[in-house]
Amino acid sequence: MFAEEPYDITDDEGLDWADAACRAHGGLTQLFFSELIPEINEAKAICESCPLLEPCLRGAIVRRESAGVWGGQLFANGRILAQKRKRGRPPKVRQPEPELILPPGILRLIAELDREEAQSA
């Protein structure tokens, strides 16, 4: 997913992003930004084993990533989706959305960002 960088890839919190599971799958950038449901699920599965899953997800939320799989979650238009719907016309009777399960720290971060956004509006 990342090209070889000549600089240090340790962030301010001391996390070494060289340990990220997606880096081990370096040639699969398209997998993490795919529109195909099986490939999205494969990218999410890679994230499940990553020691940096939560910091990656936190960063994607703060940056309001517009698309892709980040921290094991699918982002579209800056929001987390529980799942991507299939292509084509939606069914007449819509199935209920699956529940989005996030770590408590991430839920607090989202609530905090929402409050800040509401106060600035």
Backbone bond lengths (Angstrom), bond angles and torsions (degrees), N, CA, C in turn:
res aa  C-N    CA-C-N  psi(-1)  N-CA   C-N-CA  omega(-1)  CA-C   N-CA-C  phi
1 M - - - 1.434 - - 1.514 110.32 -
2 F 1.292 118.14 -25.07 1.451 121.67 -176.52 1.522 110.30 -119.79
3 A 1.299 116.20 145.91 1.461 120.59 173.42 1.522 108.22 -79.21
4 E 1.304 116.42 164.45 1.457 119.99 176.62 1.524 108.53 -68.42
5 E 1.323 116.27 121.08 1.455 120.80 -179.90 1.524 109.98 -101.74
6 P 1.324 117.37 140.63 1.456 119.70 178.02 1.528 112.13 -82.36
7 Y 1.332 118.16 -2.71 1.458 121.29 -175.76 1.517 110.71 -108.64
8 D 1.314 115.22 170.54 1.456 122.70 -179.39 1.525 109.06 -70.81
9 I 1.321 117.70 132.45 1.454 120.27 179.88 1.525 110.81 -108.05
10 T 1.312 116.83 38.04 1.452 123.09 174.20 1.514 107.01 -103.36
11 D 1.336 117.54 128.77 1.462 119.60 -176.73 1.530 110.88 -87.00
12 D 1.334 115.29 -174.48 1.468 122.00 -176.37 1.523 112.98 -63.46
13 E 1.322 117.59 -26.02 1.460 120.70 -179.78 1.527 111.53 -86.13
14 G 1.331 117.43 2.45 1.452 121.26 179.55 1.514 113.48 82.81
15 L 1.332 117.68 13.24 1.458 120.87 178.92 1.519 109.48 -80.56
16 D 1.301 116.41 134.38 1.459 120.87 178.70 1.524 108.12 -97.26
17 W 1.318 116.42 103.83 1.458 121.64 -175.61 1.523 112.06 -71.13
18 A 1.326 117.82 -6.15 1.462 119.98 173.29 1.529 109.99 -66.90
19 D 1.342 117.14 -19.20 1.459 121.89 179.27 1.526 112.95 -84.35
20 A 1.325 118.01 -4.42 1.468 121.36 -177.59 1.529 110.56 -63.46
21 A 1.330 116.19 137.91 1.466 121.19 -178.49 1.526 111.73 -61.80
22 C 1.331 117.65 -32.77 1.461 119.78 -179.56 1.523 111.61 -67.61
23 R 1.309 117.60 -26.09 1.470 120.61 177.99 1.528 110.50 -68.08
24 A 1.325 116.70 -31.98 1.462 120.49 177.77 1.529 110.88 -68.46
25 H 1.329 116.17 -19.38 1.465 122.68 178.13 1.527 108.59 -109.52
26 G 1.316 116.28 46.35 1.460 124.38 -171.85 1.510 116.92 -48.71
27 G 1.310 119.71 -35.52 1.453 120.69 -177.10 1.512 113.89 -87.07
28 L 1.324 117.73 9.11 1.462 120.67 -173.13 1.527 113.66 -108.30
29 T 1.309 118.04 33.48 1.462 120.41 -179.55 1.521 110.97 -52.41
30 Q 1.328 116.98 -42.82 1.461 120.80 -177.54 1.518 111.61 -61.65
31 L 1.322 117.72 -27.55 1.459 121.24 179.85 1.530 110.96 -63.17
32 F 1.318 117.10 -40.39 1.463 121.63 -176.82 1.530 112.54 -79.57
33 F 1.329 117.03 -8.21 1.469 121.36 179.01 1.522 110.84 -127.54
34 S 1.311 117.11 24.86 1.456 122.92 -177.73 1.526 110.93 -77.04
35 E 1.311 115.68 157.23 1.462 122.53 173.33 1.529 110.88 -99.60
36 L 1.332 116.98 -6.69 1.458 121.66 -176.27 1.526 110.58 -88.29
37 I 1.315 116.23 128.68 1.463 121.40 -175.61 1.529 112.69 -57.45
38 P 1.343 121.01 -44.92 1.473 119.34 178.66 1.529 112.55 -61.02
39 E 1.327 117.82 -37.48 1.464 120.51 179.13 1.528 110.85 -71.37
40 I 1.316 117.98 -36.84 1.470 121.38 175.84 1.522 109.21 -61.34
41 N 1.323 116.65 -44.74 1.468 120.68 179.02 1.526 111.33 -63.68
42 E 1.333 117.30 -36.59 1.467 120.75 177.30 1.531 110.59 -65.61
43 A 1.321 116.99 -41.95 1.466 120.75 178.14 1.526 110.20 -63.16
44 K 1.331 116.88 -43.15 1.469 120.40 177.96 1.527 110.93 -61.17
45 A 1.328 116.71 -38.46 1.469 120.98 179.10 1.523 111.13 -64.93
46 I 1.318 117.46 -37.47 1.471 120.76 176.57 1.528 109.06 -62.94
47 C 1.309 117.05 -41.72 1.468 121.12 -179.09 1.528 112.64 -64.49
48 E 1.331 117.48 -32.16 1.466 120.90 -176.78 1.523 112.57 -56.00
49 S 1.330 117.76 -33.23 1.459 121.04 -177.40 1.528 112.49 -90.58
50 C 1.311 118.13 1.81 1.462 121.37 -172.61 1.531 112.08 -81.99
51 P 1.327 116.91 132.05 1.466 119.58 177.35 1.532 112.34 -71.24
52 L 1.318 117.31 -13.15 1.468 121.53 -178.04 1.521 112.16 -108.41
53 L 1.332 117.61 21.22 1.453 121.71 -176.90 1.524 111.94 -55.54
54 E 1.326 118.04 -53.23 1.468 119.99 -175.39 1.534 112.56 -67.38
55 P 1.342 120.49 -44.22 1.473 118.26 177.02 1.532 112.44 -62.95
56 C 1.324 116.72 -34.45 1.460 120.71 178.06 1.523 110.09 -64.96
57 L 1.330 116.86 -45.81 1.456 121.63 178.64 1.525 110.86 -63.57
58 R 1.327 115.89 -43.50 1.470 120.21 179.06 1.533 110.26 -59.06
59 G 1.327 117.11 -45.79 1.455 121.03 179.67 1.513 112.66 -62.85
60 A 1.326 116.68 -40.01 1.466 120.52 179.39 1.523 111.18 -64.87
61 I 1.327 116.52 -37.41 1.469 120.59 178.39 1.520 110.21 -67.35
62 V 1.313 116.46 -46.62 1.475 120.73 -179.32 1.528 110.40 -62.82
63 R 1.345 117.14 -40.21 1.470 121.03 179.93 1.520 112.35 -78.84
64 R 1.342 116.16 -10.15 1.468 121.98 -176.18 1.526 110.63 54.22
65 E 1.338 114.22 54.90 1.463 120.57 179.84 1.522 109.55 -51.95
66 S 1.304 116.07 136.20 1.466 119.73 -175.43 1.527 113.09 -84.45
67 A 1.313 118.00 -22.61 1.465 119.51 -177.20 1.521 110.29 -163.03
68 G 1.326 115.35 161.85 1.452 120.89 174.08 1.513 113.74 106.16
69 V 1.321 114.56 173.73 1.463 121.96 175.92 1.516 107.28 -98.36
70 W 1.316 115.97 121.00 1.464 123.53 -178.97 1.519 107.69 -133.62
71 G 1.304 118.12 126.57 1.460 120.87 177.97 1.522 112.77 57.92
72 G 1.318 116.60 32.84 1.456 120.63 177.28 1.515 114.83 80.17
73 Q 1.324 117.60 6.68 1.461 121.36 -179.64 1.521 110.42 -122.11
74 L 1.317 116.15 148.97 1.457 122.13 179.02 1.523 109.54 -91.10
75 F 1.327 115.53 125.66 1.462 121.36 177.34 1.524 109.60 -106.66
76 A 1.323 116.07 138.56 1.461 122.48 172.91 1.523 107.03 -145.44
77 N 1.299 116.29 127.13 1.466 122.02 -179.27 1.530 111.95 54.93
78 G 1.321 116.34 37.70 1.456 121.00 176.43 1.514 115.46 77.53
79 R 1.318 117.64 7.61 1.468 121.70 -178.88 1.523 109.67 -122.67
80 I 1.316 116.05 154.70 1.463 121.21 176.44 1.523 108.30 -86.52
81 L 1.323 115.66 130.98 1.460 121.56 176.20 1.518 109.18 -106.69
82 A 1.318 117.19 139.16 1.463 120.50 176.34 1.522 109.94 -66.70
83 Q 1.317 116.39 -37.41 1.461 121.22 176.45 1.516 109.01 -161.31
84 K 1.304 114.81 158.09 1.460 120.59 177.23 1.515 107.46 -89.80
85 R 1.309 116.66 137.21 1.465 118.08 178.12 1.523 109.97 -84.15
86 K 1.308 115.33 156.86 1.457 121.11 -179.65 1.518 110.48 -66.37
87 R 1.315 115.39 157.04 1.459 120.80 177.37 1.518 110.17 -69.11
88 G 1.302 115.32 159.46 1.455 120.52 176.26 1.516 111.87 100.79
89 R 1.303 113.90 -173.69 1.458 121.01 -177.39 1.528 110.08 -67.05
90 P 1.323 117.11 134.24 1.469 118.48 178.02 1.528 110.24 -67.93
91 P 1.322 117.23 154.16 1.464 119.87 179.27 1.531 111.17 -66.80
92 K 1.330 116.46 154.26 1.465 120.45 179.22 1.522 111.04 -63.53
93 V 1.327 115.24 -40.34 1.470 120.11 176.51 1.517 106.70 -103.24
94 R 1.303 114.91 112.04 1.458 120.27 -174.97 1.525 110.96 -80.41
95 Q 1.328 115.64 132.60 1.464 121.04 176.63 1.530 108.97 -72.58
96 P 1.321 118.39 148.01 1.468 119.29 176.71 1.527 110.45 -64.50
97 E 1.328 115.57 144.94 1.465 120.88 178.70 1.524 108.93 -66.47
98 P 1.331 117.72 138.20 1.471 118.55 175.34 1.530 110.08 -66.79
99 E 1.312 115.02 152.77 1.457 120.35 -179.09 1.526 109.55 -70.06
100 L 1.305 115.49 135.42 1.457 122.05 177.75 1.526 107.58 -88.93
101 I 1.327 116.80 117.53 1.465 121.52 -177.71 1.522 108.48 -105.26
102 L 1.331 115.64 116.53 1.464 122.16 -178.91 1.522 109.62 -126.46
103 P 1.340 117.02 152.19 1.471 119.75 175.95 1.530 110.51 -61.21
104 P 1.337 117.71 149.06 1.469 121.16 -178.67 1.528 113.32 -54.58
105 G 1.327 118.04 -39.52 1.469 120.57 179.90 1.518 111.91 -62.60
106 I 1.316 116.69 -36.09 1.463 121.67 178.74 1.528 109.75 -70.58
107 L 1.327 117.24 -40.35 1.470 120.04 177.59 1.525 111.00 -61.27
108 R 1.348 116.61 -40.40 1.473 119.86 177.54 1.522 110.65 -64.64
109 L 1.329 117.20 -41.06 1.464 121.05 179.13 1.524 110.66 -61.46
110 I 1.321 117.33 -45.19 1.468 121.09 179.50 1.526 110.40 -62.17
111 A 1.328 116.90 -44.27 1.468 120.52 179.07 1.531 110.62 -62.28
112 E 1.323 116.88 -41.43 1.461 121.35 179.26 1.539 111.02 -63.88
113 L 1.318 116.99 -44.15 1.461 120.78 178.18 1.509 111.54 -64.70
114 D 1.333 117.27 -38.32 1.454 121.19 177.22 1.520 110.91 -63.62
115 R 1.350 117.39 -41.62 1.469 121.06 178.21 1.529 110.50 -62.74
116 E 1.337 116.06 -45.98 1.471 120.03 179.26 1.526 111.03 -59.88
117 E 1.322 116.09 -41.19 1.468 120.69 -179.99 1.527 110.50 -65.26
118 A 1.339 116.97 -41.09 1.459 121.23 -179.71 1.538 110.68 -66.62
119 Q 1.332 116.89 -37.92 1.472 120.51 179.73 1.524 112.18 -68.89
120 S 1.321 117.23 -33.50 1.462 120.16 -178.29 1.522 112.42 -81.91
121 A 1.338 116.79 -12.92 1.473 119.70 -179.01 1.506 112.52 -81.18
